[in-house]
Amino acid sequence: MKTLKPGKLLEAGYVRAHFAVTVDNDVTLEDVMTPGFWRDHSGAIRVGTIIEVRRLDETLDLTARAVAVAPGMVKLRAMFPPHNDERNIKAGRRAAAKDAAEAETEDTADVPEGYKVKFSPATGYFVLLTGANGTVQNLTQGQKNLSKPDAIKIAVEHHRQASTATV
């Protein structure tokens, strides 16, 4: 019979963080499971962090674990089936999102909202991501001599990953 070695059983607070958040009633499960939703908090979250999410009206109750963290995004995995009753969310919100997605062009020359492609003679082009609270993250830290098209591709790909739900 195998046994757990001494010192392996640790109090959870020493191993990982545990956060709780109450979101507005118009926030969907898909919103919460979209990595970019956590844009302004990615610096505080580490892989393994547990996040409890609930709506003000108690129609959403989710416990999730952070499985990947990158600047401006956090990918979550639901730990249990969430309680999710979205009847309170207006159908108009989904219709507007669908219309906006269809109106988006495939032109990769357009840098997504919140992203900036800048140039420095010392490093070449780089990509900055500005959060809603004004925090700025360099998505190309350590990468030198990027061309403008490469920097734009990085911004577009980061935005795509941050906007894709992991549900």
JODA-V790879 format. One record per pair of residues at least 12 apart in sequence whose ideal C-beta (glycine too) atoms are under 6 Angstrom apart, sorted by the first residue. I is the first residue (numbers start at 1). J is the second residue. D is the distance in whole Angstrom. If there is no record, write none. Layout:
I J D
I J D
This chain:
16 48 4
16 49 6
17 49 5
18 50 5
19 51 5
20 52 4
21 53 5
22 54 6
22 56 6
23 55 6
25 55 5
25 56 5
25 57 5
25 88 6
28 86 6
28 89 6
29 84 5
30 165 5
32 53 5
33 76 6
33 165 5
33 166 5
33 167 4
34 165 5
35 73 4
35 74 6
35 75 5
35 162 5
36 73 5
36 162 3
36 163 5
38 74 4
39 72 5
39 131 5
40 131 4
40 132 6
40 133 5
42 69 6
42 72 6
42 74 5
45 66 5
45 69 6
45 74 5
47 66 6
47 69 6
49 66 4
50 65 6
51 64 5
59 85 4
59 88 6
60 84 5
61 83 4
62 82 4
63 79 5
63 80 6
64 76 4
64 78 5
65 77 5
65 79 6
71 137 4
71 139 6
72 129 5
72 137 6
72 162 6
73 162 4
75 166 5
108 156 5
111 152 6
111 155 5
112 159 4
114 130 6
115 129 6
115 155 4
116 128 5
117 151 5
117 152 6
123 144 5
124 144 6
124 145 4
124 146 5
125 146 5
125 148 5
125 151 4
126 140 4
127 139 4
127 140 5
127 151 5
127 154 5
127 155 5
139 158 6
